[in-house]
Amino acid sequence: MVTLMAICLVVGAGIGVGTGYFAWGSDGNGDSGIECIAIKVDGVVPSSENVLNDTYEIQRNLILATDGAPTGLALDFMNWILSAEGQAIVADEGFVALTAQDYTTTSQSGDLNVAGSTTIQPVMVKFVEAYEAKYPGVTINVTGGGSGAGATSVMNGTADIGMLSRDLKSSESVLTATTIAKDGVVLAVDAAAGVTDLTIDQIAEIFNGDITNWSEVGGNDLEIAPIIREDGSGTRETFDAKMAASLGISVADFGENMVGYSATNSTGAMLGLCKSIGGSIGYVNLGSMSDL
């Protein structure tokens, strides 16, 4: 079974940001009074249904990567994630669950280390809790660090399973990918910005630094302060690739004109900054929309 999820872009109003300001570990607290609302992209509402039926077009794969075909405990755990029981958790966590696969097993035991995408990490924790309860002899350790770290950890042998919120790169082709979800990009804007719908081209121009005030896209006179994820983030790599394609430029050239931005290293920190920085726009997953 494959699952679908979406990413949100979030906009706030209030505090100015310096060029290239990095807040790696800051989760923010949202106490600034900024109200972030989910908006449409090209007139399409961000929803599980619209990601599933492909009308919401900014999408990505969410995968688990292993060193070669998964075997033993890793294989059983991944098969269980794709079962009805695992996919029920996917749905509960705000992802889009597809048709479940059959799952049969004998009693499992042993240890696994899982690392990578902070988009997948929260639902992975739920998977682990349920699976360990099912098999008391199993211990699964979960750490974040981003998609790049997940792939690297598997390749260097420090993790059994890597969580990636993007497809494998050519440099990671030695790994085997199992898709457990898909993802999209959901935009959310501070109500004070006066924007309820943006086109993909407008989003791309904002994050490329070509549009710097919400009034340029039909909103209020408020400076835009973009928030991006760190290098190695699967969310950022997917987002940048889609936006660069919209502008007809290379990913390497995308964002070269952007100033006054912030960068952070997790979904939670992104949410906090979006609610704390004036005129902000960032990106998180569909399951995080309830936290706006």
Secondary structure, DSSP 8 states (H G I E B T S, - for coil): --EE--EEEEE--S----TTEE-TT-----TT---EEEEEETTB---HHHHHTT-S--EEEEEEEESSS--HHHHHHHHHHTBHHHHHHHHHTT-EE---B--------EEEEEEE-TTTHHHHHHHHHHHHHH-TTEEEEEEEE-HHHHHHHHHTTS-SEEEESS---GGGTTSEEEEEEEEEEEEEEEGGG---EE-HHHHHHHHTTS--BGGGGTS-S-B-EEEEE-TT-HHHHHHHHHHHHHHTS-GGGTTTT--S-EEESSHHHHHHHHTTSTTEEEEEEGGGGGG-
